[in-house]
């Protein structure tokens, strides 16, 4: 099986959700065990201090577990139950590294867990679409979409693209003209964060590999990000590709809503 064929077998959202539920159980057990170990010293410091630690720990577990319940409910139904919205970020920040470790125990690679995370993120994106302001949509692309041998570098200015057809960058620039959206190209997380500061997008459609996409989704919060995994027929970080139909559909979903995107998708597949 080629790299691209193996990569295309993305994990469904229930992989990440299932690991998250298991991670929460591990977190609760670890917290109780930790309390068992340190409680004598804490109680020796005074009953008020011990009570404060208990309340803080309980509130932390309630926040994480409540956030996970809302995430599972919203992701499964693609309806917005994420209130308060911030619990999602807290929960994912806490459980994500545990999920990666548990995934390895179950024979899942980090990229497989990350693929599932992207699926969960996109389902939550759809669930909260009524909250999303689409007036400043930016398509964020990795520089490796450009042909490695192309002399017309586009990182500083994608207007340098000659649209020769040697890569997909010219086609994607056409989205800017067709839909009136912004396009930015980044070499990594630092430049991607600079895009957030300079362009101040209200919503992002991002194309990247699993690692960059997962970190970018979390770093961009509270800006909503719809993620699309790139394709790597030549391996990572060189002459990568993206499914243009998926990208087009994602942009339409953001600009016109789910119903329009669904209708457009039916037209494309001849339904």
Rosetta silent file (secondary structure, phi, psi, omega in degrees, C-alpha in Angstrom):
SEQUENCE: XXXXXXXXXXXXXXXXXXXXXXXXXXXXXXXXXXXXXXXXXXXXXXXXXXXXXXXXXXXXXXXXXXXXXXXXXXXXXXXXXXXXXXXXXXXXXXXXXXXXXXXXXXXXXXXXXXXXXXXXXXXXXXXXXXXXXXXXXXXXXXXXXXXXXXXXXXXXXXXXXXXXXXXXXXXXXXXXXXXXXXXXXXXXXXXXXXXXXXXXXXXXXXXXXXXXXXXXXXXXXXXXXXXXXXXXXXXXXXXXXXXXXXXXXXXXXXXXXXXXXXXXXXXXXXX
SCORE:     score description
SCORE:     0.000 S_00000001
   1 L     0.000  133.582 -179.375    0.000    0.000    0.000 S_00000001
   2 L   -75.461  164.745  178.777    1.377    3.435   -0.920 S_00000001
   3 H   -58.401  -44.224 -177.337    1.777    6.271    1.558 S_00000001
   4 H   -66.864  -37.386 -179.818   -1.098    8.211    0.025 S_00000001
   5 H   -68.301  -40.896  179.045   -3.436    5.215    0.060 S_00000001
   6 H   -66.936  -39.948 -178.707   -2.686    4.473    3.704 S_00000001
   7 H   -65.879  -29.187 -175.683   -3.041    8.133    4.617 S_00000001
   8 L   -72.742  -13.421 -179.069   -6.456    8.359    2.949 S_00000001
   9 L   -85.440   71.333 -175.369   -7.932    5.879    5.427 S_00000001
  10 L   -71.250  151.939 -179.454   -8.771    8.546    7.974 S_00000001
  11 L   -81.358  143.434  176.167  -10.150    7.682   11.370 S_00000001
  12 L   -74.298  166.723 -174.542  -13.774    8.458   12.204 S_00000001
  13 H   -66.012  -24.273 -176.806  -14.671   10.824   15.000 S_00000001
  14 H   -72.565  -16.865  172.910  -15.645    8.037   17.405 S_00000001
  15 H   -62.637  -50.651 -179.470  -12.021    6.953   17.696 S_00000001
  16 H   -69.627  -40.382 -179.625  -11.133   10.236   19.367 S_00000001
  17 H   -64.370  -42.313  178.423  -14.395   10.472   21.316 S_00000001
  18 H   -63.382  -43.282  176.748  -13.982    6.934   22.646 S_00000001
  19 H   -63.512  -34.868 -179.961  -10.400    7.619   23.676 S_00000001
  20 H   -65.904  -41.273  178.014  -11.544   10.848   25.341 S_00000001
  21 H   -63.263  -44.250  178.085  -14.099    9.012   27.473 S_00000001
  22 H   -65.026  -38.031  178.585  -11.443    6.491   28.479 S_00000001
  23 H   -63.755  -36.605  178.259   -8.980    9.330   29.156 S_00000001
  24 H   -64.641  -41.165  177.086  -11.494   10.964   31.470 S_00000001
  25 H   -60.960  -44.749  178.272  -11.797    7.721   33.449 S_00000001
  26 H   -61.632  -41.466 -179.515   -7.989    7.552   33.692 S_00000001
  27 H   -63.358  -42.495  179.416   -7.866   11.203   34.778 S_00000001
  28 H   -64.410  -46.142  179.803  -10.439   10.663   37.548 S_00000001
  29 H   -62.836  -43.162  179.087   -8.650    7.559   38.840 S_00000001
  30 H   -63.464  -38.229  179.774   -5.273    9.319   38.729 S_00000001
  31 H   -66.086  -41.793  178.558   -6.721   12.330   40.573 S_00000001
  32 H   -65.429  -40.592  179.166   -8.165   10.133   43.328 S_00000001
  33 H   -66.156  -40.718  178.037   -4.889    8.264   43.668 S_00000001
  34 H   -62.798  -41.820  178.655   -2.939   11.528   43.816 S_00000001
  35 H   -63.024  -38.195  178.863   -5.276   12.833   46.500 S_00000001
  36 H   -61.522  -36.701 -177.685   -4.774    9.644   48.483 S_00000001
  37 H   -75.686  -38.743 -171.857   -1.025   10.204   48.409 S_00000001
  38 H  -101.436   -9.490 -175.464   -0.939   13.903   49.281 S_00000001
  39 H   -59.308  -38.011  178.404   -4.013   14.316   51.487 S_00000001
  40 H   -59.094  -42.519  179.441   -2.158   13.699   54.792 S_00000001
  41 H   -68.108  -39.721 -179.384    0.248   16.564   54.088 S_00000001
  42 H   -66.444  -42.836  179.927   -2.539   18.844   52.841 S_00000001
  43 H   -66.281  -29.351  177.968   -4.734   18.143   55.876 S_00000001
  44 H   -68.188  -24.045  179.573   -1.761   18.830   58.124 S_00000001
  45 L   -77.545  -10.804  179.104   -1.586   22.331   56.674 S_00000001
  46 L   130.663  145.044 -178.066   -5.075   23.060   57.976 S_00000001
  47 H   -63.317  -34.609 -178.789   -8.689   22.074   57.275 S_00000001
  48 H   -66.417  -41.319  178.915   -9.427   25.238   55.287 S_00000001
  49 H   -65.594  -41.926  178.139   -6.522   24.599   52.922 S_00000001
  50 H   -62.410  -40.767  178.793   -7.563   20.984   52.470 S_00000001
  51 H   -65.221  -39.799  179.712  -11.134   22.008   51.694 S_00000001
  52 H   -63.212  -41.017  179.069   -9.937   24.566   49.135 S_00000001
  53 H   -65.855  -41.285  178.598   -7.843   21.925   47.337 S_00000001
  54 H   -60.636  -45.999 -178.597  -10.796   19.523   47.315 S_00000001
  55 H   -64.729  -43.297  179.410  -13.112   22.150   45.831 S_00000001
  56 H   -62.072  -44.328  179.086  -10.543   23.178   43.188 S_00000001
  57 H   -64.738  -40.517  179.163   -9.970   19.564   42.163 S_00000001
  58 H   -65.498  -41.795  178.691  -13.687   18.840   42.041 S_00000001
  59 H   -64.570  -37.426  177.942  -14.367   21.924   39.901 S_00000001
  60 H   -62.304  -47.485 -179.242  -11.578   20.895   37.533 S_00000001
  61 H   -67.181  -36.698  177.512  -13.024   17.406   37.059 S_00000001
  62 H   -64.895  -40.893  179.735  -16.551   18.787   36.648 S_00000001
  63 H   -63.804  -45.687 -178.394  -15.310   21.231   33.993 S_00000001
  64 H   -67.921  -46.649 -178.611  -13.474   18.539   32.030 S_00000001
  65 H   -68.012  -39.779  176.637  -16.231   15.933   32.305 S_00000001
  66 H   -64.488  -40.594  177.580  -18.966   18.470   31.544 S_00000001
  67 H   -63.541  -40.324  179.341  -17.033   19.722   28.553 S_00000001
  68 H   -66.353  -39.132  177.812  -16.556   16.182   27.259 S_00000001
  69 H   -60.229  -43.681 -179.872  -20.267   15.429   27.630 S_00000001
  70 H   -68.492  -36.348  178.094  -21.136   18.508   25.573 S_00000001
  71 H   -64.009  -48.375 -179.903  -18.474   17.659   22.971 S_00000001
  72 H   -61.189  -44.923 -178.949  -19.760   14.100   22.529 S_00000001
  73 H   -63.737  -45.051 -178.524  -23.371   15.281   22.350 S_00000001
  74 H   -70.231  -40.742 -179.301  -22.627   18.067   19.865 S_00000001
  75 H   -67.775  -39.993 -177.741  -20.288   15.967   17.722 S_00000001
  76 H   -68.520  -37.253 -175.407  -22.685   13.015   17.547 S_00000001
  77 H  -100.881  -14.594 -172.967  -25.716   15.123   16.606 S_00000001
  78 L    53.140   39.241  172.353  -23.944   18.081   14.916 S_00000001
  79 L  -123.686  149.661 -168.486  -26.224   20.331   16.949 S_00000001
  80 L   -82.601  102.894  172.236  -24.934   23.088   19.205 S_00000001
  81 L  -116.152   10.716 -174.741  -24.842   22.047   22.852 S_00000001
  82 L   -81.830   78.930  175.876  -21.480   23.659   23.555 S_00000001
  83 L  -137.142  125.480   -4.353  -22.401   26.040   26.335 S_00000001
  84 L   -72.852  147.352 -171.248  -20.309   27.477   27.827 S_00000001
  85 L   -63.888  -31.888 -175.802  -18.148   27.298   24.727 S_00000001
  86 H   -64.735  -22.224 -179.607  -14.841   27.558   26.601 S_00000001
  87 H   -61.982  -29.298  179.353  -15.259   24.140   28.216 S_00000001
  88 H   -61.121  -45.962 -177.150  -14.489   22.550   24.853 S_00000001
  89 H   -66.561  -43.034  179.735  -11.019   24.066   24.747 S_00000001
  90 H   -60.961  -46.245 -178.072  -10.211   23.194   28.352 S_00000001
  91 H   -61.823  -47.221 -177.667  -11.358   19.601   27.870 S_00000001
  92 H   -66.545  -38.607  178.664   -9.411   19.053   24.655 S_00000001
  93 H   -61.312  -38.997 -177.788   -6.229   20.601   26.054 S_00000001
  94 H   -76.302  -45.633 -171.067   -6.374   18.241   29.047 S_00000001
  95 H   -85.617  -24.515 -174.472   -7.472   15.034   27.319 S_00000001
  96 H   -56.410  -50.276 -179.774   -5.626   15.300   23.991 S_00000001
  97 H   -64.829  -31.937  176.859   -2.167   14.209   25.258 S_00000001
  98 H   -68.323  -38.837  177.390   -3.751   11.349   27.238 S_00000001
  99 H   -59.147  -41.517  179.411   -5.585   10.264   24.087 S_00000001
 100 H   -61.530  -41.493  179.858   -2.302   10.071   22.180 S_00000001
 101 H   -68.162  -46.042 -179.851   -0.802    7.824   24.867 S_00000001
 102 H   -65.979  -36.010  177.729   -3.869    5.581   25.114 S_00000001
 103 H   -59.742  -40.068  178.625   -4.089    5.396   21.331 S_00000001
 104 H   -64.109  -36.610  177.823   -0.568    4.000   21.221 S_00000001
 105 H   -64.677  -29.780 -179.922   -1.563    1.334   23.757 S_00000001
 106 L   -94.596   10.993  175.976   -4.398    0.311   21.429 S_00000001
 107 L    83.157   17.710  178.651   -2.124    0.175   18.391 S_00000001
 108 L  -100.752  136.103  176.866   -3.098    3.561   16.932 S_00000001
 109 L   -75.453  164.938  176.885   -0.463    5.924   15.613 S_00000001
 110 H   -59.602  -39.921 -179.322   -0.410    9.572   16.621 S_00000001
 111 H   -65.532  -34.505  177.662   -1.564   10.538   13.146 S_00000001
 112 H   -66.005  -41.344  176.723   -4.569    8.218   13.378 S_00000001
 113 H   -64.919  -40.739  179.420   -5.622    9.842   16.650 S_00000001
 114 H   -66.287  -37.693  176.459   -5.047   13.268   15.126 S_00000001
 115 H   -58.832  -43.554  179.377   -7.114   12.359   12.064 S_00000001
 116 H   -66.230  -37.049  176.877  -10.002   11.486   14.338 S_00000001
 117 H   -60.055  -41.929  178.647   -9.536   14.741   16.249 S_00000001
 118 H   -61.238  -40.830  178.042   -9.904   16.671   12.982 S_00000001
 119 H   -62.123  -42.170  177.328  -13.149   14.805   12.289 S_00000001
 120 H   -63.097  -45.690  179.549  -14.435   15.740   15.760 S_00000001
 121 H   -57.946  -44.294 -178.014  -13.392   19.362   15.249 S_00000001
 122 H   -67.742  -34.870  177.181  -15.191   19.548   11.906 S_00000001
 123 H   -68.840  -34.738  175.808  -18.368   18.051   13.355 S_00000001
 124 H   -71.243  -34.065  175.155  -18.269   20.650   16.142 S_00000001
 125 H   -58.793  -47.236  179.189  -17.658   23.330   13.511 S_00000001
 126 H   -65.156  -37.360 -178.741  -20.858   22.257   11.757 S_00000001
 127 H   -65.389  -34.305 -175.847  -22.725   22.109   15.066 S_00000001
 128 L  -102.724   20.873 -173.900  -21.793   25.696   15.947 S_00000001
 129 H   -59.718  -27.752 -179.602  -22.160   27.160   12.430 S_00000001
 130 H   -69.416  -21.503  178.172  -24.834   29.650   13.600 S_00000001
 131 H   -82.529  -19.463 -168.926  -22.255   31.277   15.871 S_00000001
 132 L   -79.537  129.274  174.352  -19.664   31.641   13.123 S_00000001
 133 L   -93.234  121.814 -173.308  -19.157   35.016   11.468 S_00000001
 134 L  -104.075   19.796 -176.193  -18.086   34.408    7.873 S_00000001
 135 L   -75.565  -21.122  178.782  -17.266   37.977    6.846 S_00000001
 136 L  -130.711   72.504  177.841  -13.477   37.415    7.029 S_00000001
 137 E   -84.249  131.217  176.381  -12.850   33.874    5.824 S_00000001
 138 E  -122.652  130.523  171.769   -9.207   32.970    5.204 S_00000001
 139 E   -91.229  116.759 -176.772   -8.012   29.799    3.469 S_00000001
 140 E  -103.820  121.901 -172.588   -4.746   28.852    5.175 S_00000001
 141 E  -119.398  150.691  172.406   -2.443   26.650    3.106 S_00000001
 142 E   -83.213  147.536 -177.597    0.907   24.930    3.696 S_00000001
 143 H   -65.458  -20.927 -176.238    3.784   26.000    1.451 S_00000001
 144 H   -72.754   -3.171  172.942    4.421   22.364    0.476 S_00000001
 145 H   -69.527  -26.448  178.954    1.397   22.486   -1.862 S_00000001
 146 L   -76.151  144.844  176.323    3.610   24.371   -4.293 S_00000001
 147 L   -56.009  128.540 -174.258    5.819   22.354   -6.620 S_00000001
 148 L   -58.385  -33.687 -176.353    9.181   22.049   -4.879 S_00000001
 149 L   -88.984    0.675 -177.535   11.099   22.978   -8.042 S_00000001
 150 L   -68.866  129.658 -179.022    8.978   26.020   -8.886 S_00000001
 151 L   -80.465  -12.121 -175.740   11.151   29.167   -9.025 S_00000001
 152 L   -96.167   82.643 -174.799    8.213   31.489   -8.315 S_00000001
 153 L   -68.125  138.424 -169.673    8.022   31.283   -4.529 S_00000001
 154 L  -116.149    5.771 -176.528    4.640   32.213   -3.104 S_00000001
 155 L   -64.141  -47.691 -179.482    5.202   32.343    0.663 S_00000001
 156 L   -74.470  -34.793 -176.483    5.606   36.122    0.796 S_00000001
 157 L  -152.069  109.231 -179.492    3.119   36.795   -2.019 S_00000001
 158 H   -70.536   -7.320  174.176    0.880   34.177   -3.609 S_00000001
 159 H   -67.565  -13.263  176.855    0.451   36.614   -6.485 S_00000001
 160 H   -71.228  -14.464 -178.742    3.802   35.317   -7.731 S_00000001
 161 L   -62.911  132.559 -179.555    2.042   32.131   -8.846 S_00000001
 162 L   -93.918   -1.214  178.506    2.040   31.798  -12.655 S_00000001
 163 L    52.773   48.440 -178.382   -0.830   29.267  -12.618 S_00000001
 164 L   -80.488  -11.942 -177.854    1.080   26.932  -14.867 S_00000001
 165 L    88.828    3.293  179.511   -0.820   23.888  -13.631 S_00000001
 166 L   -73.352  -17.830  175.051    2.259   22.282  -12.118 S_00000001
 167 L  -148.890 -174.340 -174.149    0.577   22.269   -8.705 S_00000001
 168 L   -94.113   -0.362 -175.501   -2.804   23.132   -7.201 S_00000001
 169 H   -60.695  -42.272 -179.670   -1.930   26.591   -5.897 S_00000001
 170 H   -60.846  -40.010  178.146   -3.248   28.332   -9.015 S_00000001
 171 H   -64.104  -40.219 -178.101   -6.595   26.532   -8.704 S_00000001
 172 H   -70.508  -35.871  175.134   -6.910   27.512   -5.056 S_00000001
 173 H   -60.264  -30.796  175.650   -6.108   31.148   -5.838 S_00000001
 174 H   -60.623  -26.986  176.641   -9.107   30.935   -8.143 S_00000001
 175 H   -64.380  -35.817  178.817  -11.239   30.408   -5.014 S_00000001
 176 H   -60.947  -42.541 -179.534  -10.174   33.873   -3.852 S_00000001
 177 H   -74.080  -34.724 -176.740  -11.497   35.392   -7.050 S_00000001
 178 H   -74.455  -41.193 -172.951  -14.617   33.218   -7.133 S_00000001
 179 H  -110.754   -9.317 -179.656  -15.709   33.650   -3.514 S_00000001
 180 L    70.963   36.657 -179.713  -13.932   36.836   -2.402 S_00000001
 181 L  -107.568  166.992  178.095  -12.074   35.150    0.462 S_00000001
 182 E   -88.285  153.843  176.475   -8.552   35.612    1.741 S_00000001
 183 E  -132.481  131.704  176.331   -5.689   33.203    1.090 S_00000001
 184 E  -133.742  147.255 -179.105   -2.523   32.872    3.168 S_00000001
 185 E  -122.517  128.213 -175.060    0.386   30.466    2.851 S_00000001
 186 E  -123.660  149.377  176.429    2.437   29.484    5.890 S_00000001
 187 L   -94.698   -9.514 -178.842    5.654   27.549    6.407 S_00000001
 188 L   175.575 -170.538 -174.050    4.786   26.600    9.975 S_00000001
 189 H   -63.319  -37.897 -178.119    3.087   27.537   13.203 S_00000001
 190 H   -62.880  -47.520  179.864    4.886   30.849   13.721 S_00000001
 191 H   -69.274  -32.769  177.559    3.885   32.247   10.339 S_00000001
 192 H   -64.844  -41.167  177.607    0.374   30.831   10.728 S_00000001
 193 H   -66.308  -31.872  176.420   -0.033   32.714   14.009 S_00000001
 194 H   -65.316  -34.554  176.600    1.194   35.868   12.265 S_00000001
 195 H   -61.170  -40.483  179.460   -1.650   35.428    9.769 S_00000001
 196 H   -62.082  -38.855 -178.597   -4.120   35.485   12.677 S_00000001
 197 H   -73.180  -43.921 -174.121   -2.630   38.751   13.913 S_00000001
 198 H   -76.133  -45.121 -173.850   -2.345   40.462   10.531 S_00000001
 199 H   -94.645  -16.794  178.285   -5.554   39.379    8.802 S_00000001
 200 L    46.760   56.661 -179.862   -7.755   38.936   11.883 S_00000001
 201 L   -69.024  152.377  173.492   -9.954   36.270   10.295 S_00000001
 202 L   -94.683  -16.126  177.740  -13.309   35.392   11.835 S_00000001
 203 E  -158.572  148.451 -176.123  -13.145   31.851   10.439 S_00000001
 204 E  -130.285  137.313  165.116  -10.460   29.702    8.810 S_00000001
 205 E  -108.382  113.543 -171.907  -10.472   26.797    6.381 S_00000001
 206 E  -112.861  139.891  174.088   -7.068   25.198    6.896 S_00000001
 207 E  -115.399  128.352 -179.932   -5.174   22.602    4.874 S_00000001
 208 E  -170.141  176.677  172.859   -2.292   20.820    6.578 S_00000001
 209 L   -77.996  173.618 -174.529   -0.901   17.518    7.799 S_00000001
 210 H   -57.972  -49.241 -175.879   -2.274   15.905   10.953 S_00000001
 211 H   -63.226  -50.109 -177.941    0.238   17.386   13.381 S_00000001
 212 H   -66.518  -35.653 -178.648    0.111   20.958   12.058 S_00000001
 213 H   -68.094  -42.727 -179.431   -3.657   20.893   11.666 S_00000001
 214 H   -65.992  -45.440  179.298   -4.282   19.717   15.237 S_00000001
 215 H   -66.782  -37.534  179.669   -1.904   22.239   16.786 S_00000001
 216 H   -66.514  -40.056  178.407   -3.265   24.999   14.547 S_00000001
 217 H   -60.058  -42.617 -179.000   -6.880   24.285   15.467 S_00000001
 218 H   -73.987  -38.490 -179.360   -6.021   24.580   19.146 S_00000001
 219 H   -68.706  -30.881 -175.939   -3.739   27.614   18.758 S_00000001
 220 H   -76.163  -16.838 -177.400   -6.338   29.520   16.704 S_00000001
 221 L   -50.802  136.011   10.210   -9.025   29.272   19.419 S_00000001
 222 L   -90.227   11.047  176.499  -11.462   31.057   19.721 S_00000001
 223 L   -72.492  124.304 -179.474  -11.341   31.485   15.922 S_00000001
 224 E   -70.830  140.261 -178.052  -13.202   28.484   14.438 S_00000001
 225 E  -127.687  128.268  171.034  -11.179   26.328   12.038 S_00000001
 226 E  -100.387  122.356 -173.129  -12.453   23.791    9.532 S_00000001
 227 E  -102.172  139.542  174.916   -9.645   21.355    8.829 S_00000001
 228 E  -128.492  121.601  179.502   -8.809   19.454    5.636 S_00000001
 229 E   -72.588  137.891  177.180   -5.975   16.935    5.659 S_00000001
 230 L   -79.643  168.115  177.978   -3.519   17.196    2.807 S_00000001
 231 E  -110.174  139.789 -171.805   -2.497   14.286    0.603 S_00000001
 232 L  -127.615   71.314 -179.494    1.176   13.237    0.474 S_00000001
 233 L   -64.969  -21.524 -179.698    1.878   11.044   -2.540 S_00000001
 234 L  -109.454   14.963 -176.305    5.597   11.916   -2.290 S_00000001
 235 L    94.987  177.284 -176.207    5.848   11.780    1.484 S_00000001
 236 L   -70.085  144.693  167.315    5.537   14.625    4.008 S_00000001
 237 L    68.890   18.071  175.718    6.358   18.250    3.265 S_00000001
 238 L  -147.208  124.959  176.503    7.058   17.949   -0.466 S_00000001
 239 L    48.599   49.517  178.298    4.682   18.349   -3.416 S_00000001
 240 L   -79.109  170.427 -177.574    1.608   17.662   -1.308 S_00000001
 241 E  -136.879  171.409  174.551   -1.931   17.914   -2.635 S_00000001
 242 L  -144.805  146.758  177.201   -5.452   18.595   -1.423 S_00000001
 243 L   -71.508  109.868 -175.817   -8.843   17.423   -2.641 S_00000001
 244 H   -65.750  -33.093  177.793  -10.182   20.544   -4.374 S_00000001
 245 H   -63.581  -42.226  178.002  -13.779   19.333   -4.180 S_00000001
 246 H   -64.330  -40.816  179.982  -13.493   19.028   -0.393 S_00000001
 247 H   -66.279  -44.211  178.644  -11.920   22.464   -0.175 S_00000001
 248 H   -61.042  -43.685 -178.953  -14.575   24.010   -2.416 S_00000001
 249 H   -65.612  -38.539  178.754  -17.340   22.375   -0.413 S_00000001
 250 H   -64.274  -42.700  178.625  -15.845   23.582    2.878 S_00000001
 251 H   -63.369  -43.225  178.450  -15.697   27.167    1.629 S_00000001
 252 H   -63.702  -38.406  178.815  -19.288   26.956    0.437 S_00000001
 253 H   -60.284  -44.115 -179.206  -20.339   25.486    3.769 S_00000001
 254 H   -67.762  -44.357 -174.145  -18.832   28.426    5.630 S_00000001
 255 H   -76.492  -37.448 -170.905  -20.152   31.104    3.284 S_00000001
 256 H  -117.020   -5.970  179.915  -23.618   29.751    2.518 S_00000001
 257 L    94.429  164.981 -173.485  -24.457   27.285    5.276 S_00000001
 258 H   -63.950  -37.636 -176.071  -24.825   23.542    5.429 S_00000001
 259 H   -63.753  -42.002 -179.833  -27.970   23.290    3.323 S_00000001
 260 H   -66.683  -40.909 -179.836  -26.382   25.011    0.351 S_00000001
 261 H   -64.088  -40.660  179.558  -23.237   22.899    0.687 S_00000001
 262 H   -64.877  -42.092  179.570  -25.257   19.692    0.829 S_00000001
 263 H   -65.026  -39.894  179.419  -27.251   20.673   -2.243 S_00000001
 264 H   -64.480  -41.362  179.123  -24.065   21.582   -4.101 S_00000001
 265 H   -62.025  -40.780  178.310  -22.502   18.261   -3.187 S_00000001
 266 H   -62.299  -38.673 -179.375  -25.521   16.386   -4.553 S_00000001
 267 H   -66.039  -36.423 -176.092  -25.232   18.285   -7.828 S_00000001
 268 H   -70.584  -34.560 -178.779  -21.535   17.416   -8.165 S_00000001
 269 L   -93.540    4.541  173.634  -22.070   13.682   -7.693 S_00000001
 270 L    80.404   22.937  178.553  -25.073   13.664   -9.989 S_00000001
 271 L   -76.193    0.000    0.000  -27.792   12.965   -7.410 S_00000001
